[in-house]
Amino acid sequence: MPSAIEQIVDAYVRLKNRRGLDALMMHRQRLAVDLKSRSGYDFSVSIGQIDEEIAIIEAGLSRLKATNSTAI
């Protein structure tokens, strides 16, 4: 079963919503930067999850780009 982020990214790709994917990516990147700058607690599990989500979003952006270039 696909994760929630995979389902969200798939929906954005189907709807050709580049702006939504970009916003999702920026949000995850800000979270990663924020967690990496903190100390006093081990955020490695959370950072790993966010990095996985960023990879899923990047794959969605690549699929969207491939879809747009074949449509032209």
SETOR-503621 format. One record per residue: x, y, z of N, C-alpha, C in turn; residue number from 1; residue in three letters. Coordinates in nm, 2 decimals. Layout:
X/Y/Z/X/Y/Z/X/Y/Z/NUM/ALA .
...
END
This chain:
0.08/-0.12/0.00/0.00/0.00/0.00/0.09/0.12/0.00/1/MET .
0.06/0.22/-0.09/0.14/0.34/-0.10/0.12/0.42/0.03/2/PRO .
0.23/0.49/0.06/0.22/0.58/0.18/0.14/0.71/0.14/3/SER .
0.11/0.78/0.24/0.03/0.90/0.22/0.10/1.00/0.13/4/ALA .
0.23/1.02/0.14/0.30/1.11/0.06/0.30/1.07/-0.09/5/ILE .
0.31/0.93/-0.11/0.31/0.88/-0.24/0.17/0.90/-0.31/6/GLU .
0.07/0.89/-0.23/-0.07/0.91/-0.28/-0.09/1.06/-0.32/7/GLN .
-0.04/1.15/-0.23/-0.05/1.29/-0.26/0.03/1.33/-0.38/8/ILE .
0.15/1.28/-0.39/0.24/1.31/-0.51/0.17/1.26/-0.64/9/VAL .
0.12/1.14/-0.63/0.05/1.08/-0.75/-0.07/1.16/-0.79/10/ASP .
-0.14/1.21/-0.70/-0.26/1.30/-0.73/-0.21/1.43/-0.79/11/ALA .
-0.11/1.49/-0.74/-0.05/1.61/-0.80/0.00/1.59/-0.94/12/TYR .
0.06/1.47/-0.96/0.11/1.44/-1.10/0.00/1.42/-1.19/13/VAL .
-0.10/1.34/-1.15/-0.22/1.32/-1.24/-0.29/1.45/-1.27/14/ARG .
-0.30/1.54/-1.18/-0.36/1.67/-1.20/-0.27/1.78/-1.27/15/LEU .
-0.14/1.73/-1.29/-0.04/1.82/-1.35/-0.03/1.95/-1.27/16/LYS .
-0.02/1.93/-1.13/-0.02/2.04/-1.04/0.13/2.06/-1.00/17/ASN .
0.21/2.13/-1.08/0.35/2.15/-1.05/0.36/2.25/-0.93/18/ARG .
0.27/2.34/-0.92/0.28/2.44/-0.81/0.26/2.37/-0.67/19/ARG .
0.17/2.27/-0.67/0.15/2.19/-0.55/0.27/2.11/-0.51/20/GLY .
0.33/2.05/-0.61/0.45/1.97/-0.58/0.57/2.06/-0.54/21/LEU .
0.58/2.17/-0.60/0.69/2.26/-0.56/0.66/2.31/-0.41/22/ASP .
0.54/2.34/-0.38/0.51/2.38/-0.24/0.54/2.27/-0.14/23/ALA .
0.50/2.15/-0.18/0.53/2.03/-0.09/0.68/2.01/-0.07/24/LEU .
0.75/2.03/-0.18/0.90/2.01/-0.17/0.96/2.12/-0.08/25/MET .
0.92/2.25/-0.10/0.97/2.35/-0.02/0.94/2.33/0.13/26/MET .
0.82/2.29/0.16/0.79/2.26/0.30/0.88/2.15/0.36/27/HIS .
0.89/2.04/0.29/0.98/1.94/0.34/1.12/1.98/0.35/28/ARG .
1.17/2.06/0.26/1.31/2.11/0.27/1.33/2.20/0.39/29/GLN .
1.23/2.28/0.41/1.24/2.37/0.53/1.24/2.29/0.66/30/ARG .
1.15/2.19/0.66/1.15/2.10/0.78/1.29/2.03/0.80/31/LEU .
1.35/1.98/0.69/1.47/1.91/0.71/1.58/2.01/0.76/32/ALA .
1.59/2.13/0.70/1.69/2.23/0.75/1.67/2.26/0.89/33/VAL .
1.54/2.28/0.93/1.51/2.32/1.07/1.55/2.20/1.17/34/ASP .
1.52/2.08/1.13/1.56/1.97/1.22/1.71/1.95/1.23/35/LEU .
1.77/1.97/1.11/1.92/1.95/1.11/1.99/2.05/1.19/36/LYS .
1.93/2.17/1.21/2.00/2.27/1.28/1.98/2.26/1.43/37/SER .
1.89/2.18/1.48/1.86/2.17/1.62/1.95/2.07/1.69/38/ARG .
1.97/2.09/1.82/2.05/2.00/1.89/1.98/1.96/2.02/39/SER .
2.03/1.87/2.10/1.97/1.83/2.22/1.88/1.71/2.21/40/GLY .
1.85/1.67/2.09/1.76/1.55/2.07/1.80/1.49/1.94/41/TYR .
1.79/1.36/1.93/1.82/1.28/1.81/1.70/1.29/1.71/42/ASP .
1.71/1.37/1.61/1.61/1.38/1.51/1.64/1.30/1.39/43/PHE .
1.73/1.20/1.39/1.77/1.13/1.28/1.66/1.05/1.21/44/SER .
1.57/0.99/1.29/1.46/0.92/1.23/1.37/1.01/1.16/45/VAL .
1.34/1.13/1.21/1.25/1.22/1.15/1.32/1.28/1.02/46/SER .
1.44/1.31/1.03/1.52/1.36/0.92/1.52/1.25/0.80/47/ILE .
1.54/1.13/0.84/1.54/1.02/0.74/1.41/1.01/0.67/48/GLY .
1.30/1.02/0.75/1.16/1.02/0.69/1.14/1.13/0.59/49/GLN .
1.18/1.25/0.63/1.17/1.37/0.55/1.25/1.36/0.42/50/ILE .
1.37/1.30/0.43/1.46/1.28/0.32/1.39/1.18/0.22/51/ASP .
1.33/1.08/0.27/1.26/0.98/0.19/1.14/1.05/0.12/52/GLU .
1.07/1.14/0.19/0.96/1.21/0.13/1.01/1.30/0.02/53/GLU .
1.12/1.37/0.04/1.18/1.46/-0.06/1.21/1.38/-0.19/54/ILE .
1.27/1.26/-0.17/1.30/1.17/-0.28/1.17/1.13/-0.36/55/ALA .
1.06/1.11/-0.29/0.94/1.07/-0.35/0.88/1.19/-0.43/56/ILE .
0.89/1.31/-0.37/0.85/1.43/-0.44/0.93/1.46/-0.57/57/ILE .
1.06/1.44/-0.55/1.15/1.46/-0.67/1.12/1.37/-0.78/58/GLU .
1.08/1.24/-0.75/1.04/1.14/-0.85/0.91/1.19/-0.91/59/ALA .
0.82/1.24/-0.84/0.70/1.30/-0.89/0.72/1.41/-0.98/60/GLY .
0.81/1.50/-0.95/0.84/1.61/-1.04/0.91/1.56/-1.17/61/LEU .
0.99/1.46/-1.16/1.05/1.40/-1.28/0.94/1.34/-1.37/62/SER .
0.84/1.27/-1.31/0.73/1.21/-1.38/0.65/1.32/-1.45/63/ARG .
0.62/1.43/-1.38/0.55/1.54/-1.43/0.62/1.60/-1.55/64/LEU .
0.75/1.62/-1.53/0.83/1.68/-1.64/0.83/1.59/-1.76/65/LYS .
0.84/1.46/-1.74/0.84/1.36/-1.85/0.70/1.36/-1.92/66/ALA .
0.59/1.38/-1.84/0.46/1.38/-1.90/0.44/1.51/-1.98/67/THR .
0.49/1.62/-1.93/0.48/1.75/-2.00/0.56/1.75/-2.13/68/ASN .
0.67/1.69/-2.13/0.76/1.69/-2.25/0.70/1.59/-2.36/69/SER .
0.63/1.49/-2.32/0.57/1.40/-2.42/0.44/1.46/-2.48/70/THR .
0.38/1.55/-2.40/0.26/1.61/-2.45/0.28/1.72/-2.55/71/ALA .
0.40/1.76/-2.56/0.43/1.88/-2.65/0.44/1.83/-2.79/72/ILE .
END
